[in-house]
Amino acid sequence: MATPLVPDDLWEAIAPLLPAQPPKPQGGRPRVPDRAALGGILFVLRTGAGWESLPRELGCGSGMTCWRRLRDWQAAGVWDRLHRAVLDRLGEADKLDWSRASLDSASVPAKRGARKRAATPPTAASPGPSAT
């Protein structure tokens, strides 16, 4: 049996973080299930294939469907919440090695109003005169 694109334990962690499906009062094409769309997203990210090259045989919908779902979930903050949930699980299991942690302004905002550092003196020789 083939390995599923989205293992059960991964799906159990992600499913509660996903936004509710928007209502479709006018009908339309049935929505691709979130788990199938996540499988397509993971396939593209793992293989490096283009979205348009996503095989229909996987049952994930089209590449454009998966790309839109990725975009919508990013806008809804799903990936940030998932990152925090994974860190919480690892912390509870005492599996984080904080001695190798680093921070930057992408994860922790820089303090406003901090003193500016003095200018660093140049270390290179001064440029030669222009030959033109």
DOTI-316566 format. One record per residue (C-alpha): residue number from 1; residue in one letter; x negated, y negated, z negated. Coordinates in steps of 0.1 Angstrom, whole numbers, plus 5000, padded with zeros to 4 digits. Each point is the difference from the previous one (the first is absolute). Layout:
<bakes>
  resi  resn    xx    yy    zz
   NUM     A     X     Y     Z
...
</bakes>
This chain:
<bakes>
  resi  resn    xx    yy    zz
     1     M  5000  5000  5000
     2     A  4987  4965  5009
     3     T  4992  4975  4973
     4     P  5028  4974  4997
     5     L  4991  4965  5010
     6     V  5014  4987  4967
     7     P  4994  5024  4971
     8     D  5027  5002  4974
     9     D  4979  4984  4972
    10     L  4992  4970  5023
    11     W  5036  4996  5010
    12     E  5012  5001  4963
    13     A  4976  4971  4993
    14     I  5010  4979  5030
    15     A  5037  5006  5003
    16     P  5011  4979  4970
    17     L  4979  4971  5012
    18     L  5017  4997  5034
    19     P  5027  4974  5006
    20     A  5036  5011  5005
    21     Q  5011  5006  5036
    22     P  5018  4970  5014
    23     P  5036  5006  5008
    24     K  5010  5005  5037
    25     P  5036  4987  5002
    26     Q  5001  5002  5038
    27     G  4986  5035  5002
    28     G  4971  5007  5024
    29     R  4974  5026  5002
    30     P  4994  5020  4968
    31     R  4970  4988  4980
    32     V  4969  5022  4999
    33     P  4996  5013  4965
    34     D  4975  4981  4979
    35     R  4980  5031  4993
    36     A  4997  5008  5037
    37     A  4989  4964  5008
    38     L  4974  5002  4972
    39     G  4987  5032  5016
    40     G  4996  4981  5033
    41     I  4982  4971  4983
    42     L  4976  5024  4982
    43     F  4994  5019  5033
    44     V  4990  4969  5018
    45     L  4978  4988  4971
    46     R  4983  5034  4996
    47     T  4994  5007  5037
    48     G  4993  4964  5013
    49     A  5025  5006  5028
    50     G  5019  4971  5014
    51     W  5036  4995  4989
    52     E  5012  5007  5035
    53     S  4981  5033  4999
    54     L  5020  5014  4971
    55     P  5012  5034  5011
    56     R  5038  5003  5000
    57     E  4996  5037  4990
    58     L  4991  4989  4965
    59     G  5035  4988  4994
    60     C  4989  4966  4988
    61     G  5019  4980  5025
    62     S  4982  4977  5024
    63     G  4968  4982  4993
    64     M  5018  4967  5001
    65     T  5025  5012  4974
    66     C  4971  5011  4977
    67     W  4982  4967  5006
    68     R  5031  4980  4991
    69     R  5006  5020  4969
    70     L  4963  4994  4989
    71     R  5005  4962  5007
    72     D  5033  4999  4980
    73     W  4985  5019  4971
    74     Q  4970  4977  4999
    75     A  5023  4970  4999
    76     A  5020  5016  4972
    77     G  4968  5006  4979
    78     V  5002  5038  5001
    79     W  4962  5005  5004
    80     D  4991  4977  4971
    81     R  5025  5018  4977
    82     L  4986  5033  5012
    83     H  4965  4990  4993
    84     R  5009  4989  4965
    85     A  5020  5032  4994
    86     V  4970  5022  5011
    87     L  4977  4980  4977
    88     D  5024  5004  4971
    89     R  5001  5038  5006
    90     L  4962  5002  5002
    91     G  4996  4979  4969
    92     E  5024  5022  4980
    93     A  4981  5030  5011
    94     D  4967  4983  4990
    95     K  4987  5004  5036
    96     L  4988  4964  5005
    97     D  4963  4992  4997
    98     W  5001  4962  4991
    99     S  4962  4998  5000
   100     R  5002  5001  5039
   101     A  5028  4974  5003
   102     S  4996  4967  5017
   103     L  5023  4970  5005
   104     D  5004  4973  5026
   105     S  5024  4972  5007
   106     A  5022  5024  5021
   107     S  5009  5019  4968
   108     V  4996  4974  4973
   109     P  5005  4963  5008
   110     A  4971  4977  4994
   111     K  5002  4976  4971
   112     R  5010  4965  5010
   113     G  4981  4971  4986
   114     A  4968  5019  4995
   115     R  4968  4980  5002
   116     K  4983  4999  5034
   117     R  4966  5016  5002
   118     A  4970  4979  5008
   119     A  4989  5000  5036
   120     T  4974  5027  5008
   121     P  4968  4986  5013
   122     P  4990  5012  5034
   123     T  4974  5027  5001
   124     A  4990  4999  5037
   125     A  4974  4977  5014
   126     S  5014  4968  5015
   127     P  5008  5002  5037
   128     G  4974  4988  5025
   129     P  5005  4969  5021
   130     S  5024  5002  5029
   131     A  4983  5008  5033
   132     T  5027  4983  5021
</bakes>
